[in-house]
Amino acid sequence: MCGIAGAVAAHGPVEAATVEHMCDTLDHRGPDSRGLFCDNGVALGVTRLAVIDVDGGDQPIASEDGTVVIVCNGEIYNYRELRADLAHRGHRFSTDSDVEVIVHLYEELGEACVDRLRGMFAFALWDRREQRLLLARDRVGKKPLFYARQGDRLWFASEPRAILATGTVPRGVEPAAIDLFLHYQNVPAPRSAFAAIRKLRAAHTLTWQGGTDRTRRYWRLSYADVDPAPDEEETCERIREALLEATRLRLRSDVPVGALLSGGVDSSTVVAAMARSTAEPVRTFSIGFDVADFDETAYAREVARRYGTDHHELVLDDSVLDLMPRLVWHYGEPFADPSALATFALSELASRHVTVALNGDGGDEAFCGYTRHAPPLPRHKPIERHYADQMAWASFDEEARTALYSPEFVESVAGNDWRAPVEELYFTCDSTDPLEGIVAVDAEMFLPDDLLVKMDIAAMAHSLETRSPFCDTVVMELGARLPITLKVGPDSPKALLKKAVAPWLPQRTIERPKMGFLPPIEEWLAGSQAADVILDPPAVRRGLFRPDRLETMVREWQAGVGGHAYRIWTLLMLELWFQTYIDRSAVETPIAA
């Protein structure tokens, strides 16, 4: 796992010192080594977290003749199988790294090399013969990649802060992105909060050559049912086998491995699969909260006892809010999923003991785990409205945003369709079942833009690599092809997965209601300085919101009416982002440092 950064230019050099400075902002992603490749009009930089071939796998890595060079953030889980095939074809390897297989695959297949990769990755590959840069992101979107165009020059990096560190890419705000953030609690790809910076979407490549670029989607989940009436017991066995294989692949490592255990079905399933795949006790890590209704540690302990894990726990209280400036700095864009706070603390706990941790991300998207996936679909309600209504924590819906926005901000976002990110994915899903379309939206938007961003940033802030068996291509394709009538029952999400893994888990784990790893934000914010931050005169003068409406919302929240707690949290995260990334000329440290 690493951080990558670099640039390519059609005319003139790319300064090595600039790319080095970009890498300075990514040291937390890769503290073990630093690498740089420079050639005419291109520079590729990398900060490495050593996981496979610790001593010999430093990057950049080149082909035998030096004409293909790569920097990569991620892990290729099927690298041993690919390596054996490539060696049989005559390719010579200089390392035992998983990343090197991409170089040789590119020599064989060109841009289509991504079709053979089973893993999580964001890479930049330079073809010296063709003077061509290939950027690529994994199918599900586990690893991030940002880029910016300036004339005939293209900048790229694992985090937007690295691109801003060039000093040449403007940090102006994208108003439409702020509008989307207030609705979805994140900025959906391909937009970013910065007008000059874009995100490469999951399952996409970007090819740059001669000053022009093009993007291409190379993979998409199909929800067309292969067998409309499969045998249920046989299907459960297939699910267990797929999860075991995906887990075994993700145990390939030359450094200590553990698991993030929330106590829910998905993370508990991963721990069970790990215990079945290794002779050593699994190291597990859990976070609890000081408010009993939000605490899941009892469930996590039950799974830990069942499998004899080496279990570690940490209970959080409102003092964890002190982490918020660091949280905002690391995320780089406005990000208001409240569980990021707990994930950040959990990652720090795990990083004290292991370098790699498996988790349960993707289980809900692969096997229909949200209440919005269970029938019946409400009649006479637009699909985007149903989806928005089902999203957690009482976001700023269209009505709330309209009431809050100043006339000037309304004008700046005129024409921005907040429904578009949902509708684009929903209406291009290849299933005729409307509920399956909602599952597709979650797999292609909520998973990569929220859940995987949350985990990647929180973990890499602590130099921790996280791996997700449920996000495995084979597992997700298996789940997508199954009829939704088999995967869920009336008001019963994830019914099939629960049946499949019931032999592995305590009955309480299977039967318990989903909690979603949400911290007690309402209780914690009650004693905070959130109102002072939101109503601070410089914040009000930004001109985004109507002061009277903002003051009314804060007063109602302080009085305990209106259900505004998560809206206050969202506004707080937005204002801290403005203070961190827009108000300052440099962003090398969090605002509290």
PyMOL commands that set and color helices and strands:
alter all, ss='L'
color gray80, all
select helices_A, chain A and resi 16-24+27-29+79-88+100-116+160-164+175-184+232-249+265-275+292-294+297-307+318-331+339-351+363-367+371-373+383-390+398-404+407-412+420-426+434-460+469-471+473-481+484-487+495-504+507-511+521-525+530-534+537-540+547-558+565-582
alter helices_A, ss='H'
color red, helices_A
select strands_A, chain A and resi 2-9+33-39+42-48+61-62+68-76+119-127+132-137+146-150+153-157+198-199+204-209+212-217+257-260+283-289+310-316+356-358+465-467
alter strands_A, ss='S'
color yellow, strands_A
deselect
rebuild
show_as cartoon
